[in-house]
Amino acid sequence: MPSGLSTSWLLWALLSAAFAALTAIFAKVGVANIHSDLATLLRTIIILALVATMVWAGGAWQPPAEIPTRTWIFLTLSGVATGASWLCYFRALKLGDAARVAPVDKLSVVLVAIFGIVFLGERLSALATLGVVLIAAGAALVALG
């Protein structure tokens, strides 16, 4: 297995955070003059084209029949959850300030920690638990401030 920066989960997580931040700013401007659901659809079409291009160019395609049923079930559930999240996120951006909406949306970090513990049997150290509590407190302060 290759090692180094390109296989570092931390690098990819930081890039994800940076792109998520840009998503909030670009979406806030983009949703200003259209319905939030239409904005979500347009963004989804763009994402589909981008990811399809990456799968094709990277040689990552495999026949759908070769994908296990369990994988299909959980990717379908993930897709439904993502769609619902995006619809809610764009509606929130349409109605509120990006600087307040995005931190509240990041309560997903807190929920992932809780769901990971409850459903996946993951464990958090005391320090990680403190971090999750502080994320929740920070989101609450930004939302109420």
C-alpha positions as CSV (number, residue, x, y, z in Angstrom):
1,M,0.0,0.0,0.0
2,P,1.4,3.4,-0.9
3,S,2.3,5.8,1.9
4,G,2.9,9.5,2.3
5,L,0.9,12.6,2.1
6,S,-1.5,11.4,-0.7
7,T,-2.7,8.5,1.5
8,S,-3.0,10.5,4.7
9,W,-6.6,10.6,6.1
10,L,-5.7,13.9,7.8
11,L,-4.7,15.6,4.5
12,W,-8.0,14.5,2.8
13,A,-10.0,15.5,5.9
14,L,-8.4,19.0,5.9
15,L,-9.1,19.4,2.1
16,S,-12.7,18.3,2.7
17,A,-13.0,21.0,5.4
18,A,-11.6,23.6,3.1
19,F,-13.9,22.7,0.2
20,A,-16.8,22.5,2.6
21,A,-16.1,26.1,3.7
22,L,-15.9,27.2,0.1
23,T,-19.2,25.3,-0.5
24,A,-20.9,27.4,2.1
25,I,-19.7,30.7,0.7
26,F,-20.3,29.9,-3.0
27,A,-23.7,28.4,-2.2
28,K,-24.8,31.4,-0.2
29,V,-24.1,33.6,-3.2
30,G,-25.5,31.1,-5.7
31,V,-28.8,30.5,-3.9
32,A,-29.6,34.2,-3.6
33,N,-31.8,34.5,-6.7
34,I,-33.3,31.0,-7.1
35,H,-35.2,28.5,-5.0
36,S,-33.0,26.5,-2.7
37,D,-34.2,23.1,-4.0
38,L,-33.4,24.1,-7.6
39,A,-29.9,25.3,-6.4
40,T,-29.4,21.9,-4.8
41,L,-30.4,20.1,-8.0
42,L,-28.0,22.1,-10.1
43,R,-25.2,21.6,-7.7
44,T,-25.9,17.8,-7.7
45,I,-25.8,17.7,-11.5
46,I,-22.4,19.4,-11.4
47,I,-21.1,17.0,-8.7
48,L,-22.4,14.0,-10.7
49,A,-20.5,15.2,-13.8
50,L,-17.3,15.8,-11.8
51,V,-17.3,12.5,-10.0
52,A,-18.3,10.5,-13.2
53,T,-15.3,12.1,-14.9
54,M,-13.0,11.2,-12.0
55,V,-14.2,7.6,-11.9
56,W,-13.8,7.3,-15.7
57,A,-10.3,9.0,-15.8
58,G,-9.1,7.1,-12.7
59,G,-10.2,3.7,-14.0
60,A,-12.3,3.2,-10.9
61,W,-15.4,1.9,-12.7
62,Q,-16.7,-1.6,-12.0
63,P,-19.9,-3.3,-13.2
64,P,-22.8,-2.6,-10.8
65,A,-23.7,-6.3,-10.8
66,E,-20.3,-7.0,-9.1
67,I,-21.1,-4.6,-6.2
68,P,-22.4,-6.5,-3.1
69,T,-26.0,-6.0,-2.1
70,R,-25.0,-4.7,1.4
71,T,-22.9,-2.1,-0.3
72,W,-25.8,-1.0,-2.5
73,I,-28.1,-0.8,0.6
74,F,-25.8,1.4,2.6
75,L,-24.7,3.6,-0.3
76,T,-28.4,4.1,-1.1
77,L,-29.1,5.1,2.5
78,S,-26.0,7.4,2.5
79,G,-27.2,9.0,-0.7
80,V,-30.7,9.6,0.7
81,A,-29.2,11.1,3.8
82,T,-26.8,13.3,1.7
83,G,-29.7,14.5,-0.4
84,A,-31.7,15.4,2.6
85,S,-28.8,17.1,4.2
86,W,-28.1,19.2,1.1
87,L,-31.7,20.2,0.7
88,C,-31.8,21.3,4.4
89,Y,-28.4,23.0,4.1
90,F,-29.3,25.1,1.1
91,R,-32.7,26.0,2.7
92,A,-30.8,27.2,5.8
93,L,-28.3,29.2,3.7
94,K,-31.2,30.8,1.8
95,L,-32.7,31.9,5.1
96,G,-29.7,32.6,7.3
97,D,-26.1,33.8,7.3
98,A,-23.5,31.4,6.1
99,A,-21.3,32.2,9.1
100,R,-24.1,31.0,11.4
101,V,-25.5,28.1,9.2
102,A,-22.2,26.4,8.6
103,P,-21.1,26.0,12.2
104,V,-24.5,24.6,13.1
105,D,-24.3,22.2,10.2
106,K,-21.0,21.0,11.7
107,L,-22.9,19.6,14.6
108,S,-22.8,16.6,12.3
109,V,-19.4,16.1,13.8
110,V,-21.0,15.7,17.2
111,L,-23.7,13.4,15.8
112,V,-21.1,11.3,14.0
113,A,-19.2,10.8,17.3
114,I,-22.4,9.7,19.0
115,F,-23.6,7.5,16.2
116,G,-20.1,5.9,15.9
117,I,-20.3,5.0,19.6
118,V,-23.9,3.8,19.5
119,F,-24.0,2.0,16.2
120,L,-20.4,1.1,15.4
121,G,-19.0,0.4,18.8
122,E,-16.3,3.1,18.5
123,R,-14.7,4.6,21.5
124,L,-13.5,8.2,22.2
125,S,-10.7,9.1,24.5
126,A,-11.4,11.7,27.2
127,L,-9.6,14.3,25.1
128,A,-11.6,13.4,22.0
129,T,-14.8,13.6,24.1
130,L,-13.8,17.0,25.4
131,G,-13.3,18.1,21.7
132,V,-16.8,16.9,20.7
133,V,-18.3,18.8,23.7
134,L,-16.4,21.9,22.7
135,I,-17.6,21.6,19.1
136,A,-21.1,21.4,20.3
137,A,-20.6,24.4,22.6
138,G,-19.0,26.4,19.8
139,A,-21.8,25.7,17.4
140,A,-24.3,26.7,20.0
141,L,-22.5,30.0,20.7
142,V,-22.2,30.9,17.0
143,A,-25.9,30.1,16.4
144,L,-27.1,32.1,19.4
145,G,-24.6,34.9,19.0
